[in-house]
Amino acid sequence: MPSPLLELGHVSKSFGGNHVLQDVNFTIAKGEIVGLLGPNGSGKSTLLNLVTGFGAIDGGRVTFDGQNIGTLPAHRIVSAGIGRTFQLPSMPRKMSVMEVAMAASTSHHGVLSTIFGSAGARRAEAAAHAKATVLLEQLLLTHVRDLPSSALSGGQKKLLGIVCALMSDPRLLMLDEPTAGVHPNLRRDIVQSLQKLNRQGMTLVIVEHDMHFIREVCTRCIVLDRGRIVASCQPDELASNEHVVQAYLGSVDKREPAEAA
Ligand SMILES: Nc1ncnc2c1ncn2[C@@H]1O[C@H](COP(=O)(O)OP(=O)(O)OP(=O)(O)O)[C@@H](O)[C@H]1O
């Protein structure tokens, strides 16, 4: 069996006395599209934050492609090959869509462009522009590339968030509620874009509440409840998984309806 791309071992996180994640263990294999599910407040975003360096783990281990990334800062985790989007994308309002995408490129912040001065910087900028052009096209934002980012709809901002995450060529992309509040047409575009990225070799972890989306896109689901993993199963097994039902609906009454009445 190939070694996992992402591996979490005994990860824990508390905020004060609130034990938000407890003994979280899972692996993600290359090529999977994993849905990270759970009721509100179960710890999904916190988990994404810890893996991507937007918070420090209290205990345990996070390994990406064999490298311990549990203590790395966010920019080093991007360099290692993990990209992410945010539940509520925030971007400089006055910058154009193209500028926002280009600013997410990691190549033009490199040492080489500093050493080789303006010629190197110009080459890096041209490369970032070319890459942003392709990604904006792929995520259906070409027609708005010159508008200020503040002019985008909520759904388009989510697409731009994906573009920004892809500018660093991640091997693993983690998305926080990519379709929340998105119009069905745009939702379909997001689904198709993610499926295409996966066909191109990208591994995806997606926090999402939309069960239609989960069934359509994900190859496996990991379910959190109050900071603990309670299930890892196929999307079509969710409804019959006792732990999942319990997480979402509370205790499961196994008696026949007549008995329970
Ligand atoms: N920076 C923080 N400081 C204190 N508590 C926090 C912080 N971040 C998250 N929490 C707490 O951690 C718990 C889990 O929050 P988290 O946002 O990870 O849940 P979630 O599963 O993503 O929820 P939702 O589906 O509503 O987005 C909540 O009780 C939240 O209040």
Ligand as a Chemical Component Dictionary entry (heavy atoms), coordinates in Angstrom:
data_LIG
# 
_chem_comp.id                   LIG 
_chem_comp.type                 NON-POLYMER 
_chem_comp.pdbx_formal_charge   0 
_chem_comp.three_letter_code    LIG 
# 
loop_
_chem_comp_atom.comp_id 
_chem_comp_atom.atom_id 
_chem_comp_atom.alt_atom_id 
_chem_comp_atom.type_symbol 
_chem_comp_atom.charge 
_chem_comp_atom.model_Cartn_x 
_chem_comp_atom.model_Cartn_y 
_chem_comp_atom.model_Cartn_z 
_chem_comp_atom.pdbx_ordinal 
LIG N1  N1  N 0 -9.485  30.991 17.854 1  
LIG C1  C1  C 0 -10.381 30.403 18.648 2  
LIG N2  N2  N 0 -10.479 30.728 19.955 3  
LIG C2  C2  C 0 -11.359 30.116 20.772 4  
LIG N3  N3  N 0 -12.205 29.142 20.369 5  
LIG C3  C3  C 0 -12.154 28.772 19.087 6  
LIG C4  C4  C 0 -11.236 29.377 18.156 7  
LIG N4  N4  N 0 -11.408 28.785 16.947 8  
LIG C5  C5  C 0 -12.372 27.869 17.109 9  
LIG N5  N5  N 0 -12.821 27.866 18.381 10 
LIG C6  C6  C 0 -13.853 26.978 18.935 11 
LIG O1  O1  O 0 -13.605 25.677 18.465 12 
LIG C7  C7  C 0 -14.827 24.989 18.245 13 
LIG C8  C8  C 0 -14.808 24.387 16.844 14 
LIG O2  O2  O 0 -14.870 25.453 15.913 15 
LIG P1  P1  P 0 -14.673 25.187 14.347 16 
LIG O3  O3  O 0 -14.803 26.519 13.669 17 
LIG O4  O4  O 0 -13.445 24.420 14.132 18 
LIG O5  O5  O 0 -15.935 24.269 14.034 19 
LIG P2  P2  P 0 -16.539 23.847 12.640 20 
LIG O6  O6  O 0 -16.788 22.379 12.720 21 
LIG O7  O7  O 0 -15.684 24.315 11.521 22 
LIG O8  O8  O 0 -17.924 24.627 12.664 23 
LIG P3  P3  P 0 -18.836 25.231 11.458 24 
LIG O9  O9  O 0 -19.394 24.047 10.711 25 
LIG O10 O10 O 0 -19.902 25.962 12.188 26 
LIG O11 O11 O 0 -17.972 26.115 10.614 27 
LIG C9  C9  C 0 -15.934 25.968 18.497 28 
LIG O12 O12 O 0 -16.413 25.737 19.826 29 
LIG C10 C10 C 0 -15.247 27.321 18.426 30 
LIG O13 O13 O 0 -15.862 28.261 19.244 31 
# 
loop_
_chem_comp_bond.comp_id 
_chem_comp_bond.atom_id_1 
_chem_comp_bond.atom_id_2 
_chem_comp_bond.value_order 
_chem_comp_bond.pdbx_ordinal 
LIG N1  C1  SING 1  
LIG C1  N2  SING 2  
LIG C1  C4  DOUB 3  
LIG N2  C2  DOUB 4  
LIG C2  N3  SING 5  
LIG N3  C3  DOUB 6  
LIG C3  C4  SING 7  
LIG C3  N5  SING 8  
LIG C4  N4  SING 9  
LIG N4  C5  DOUB 10 
LIG C5  N5  SING 11 
LIG N5  C6  SING 12 
LIG C6  O1  SING 13 
LIG C6  C10 SING 14 
LIG O1  C7  SING 15 
LIG C7  C8  SING 16 
LIG C7  C9  SING 17 
LIG C8  O2  SING 18 
LIG O2  P1  SING 19 
LIG P1  O3  DOUB 20 
LIG P1  O4  SING 21 
LIG P1  O5  SING 22 
LIG O5  P2  SING 23 
LIG P2  O6  DOUB 24 
LIG P2  O7  SING 25 
LIG P2  O8  SING 26 
LIG O8  P3  SING 27 
LIG P3  O9  DOUB 28 
LIG P3  O10 SING 29 
LIG P3  O11 SING 30 
LIG C9  O12 SING 31 
LIG C9  C10 SING 32 
LIG C10 O13 SING 33 
# 
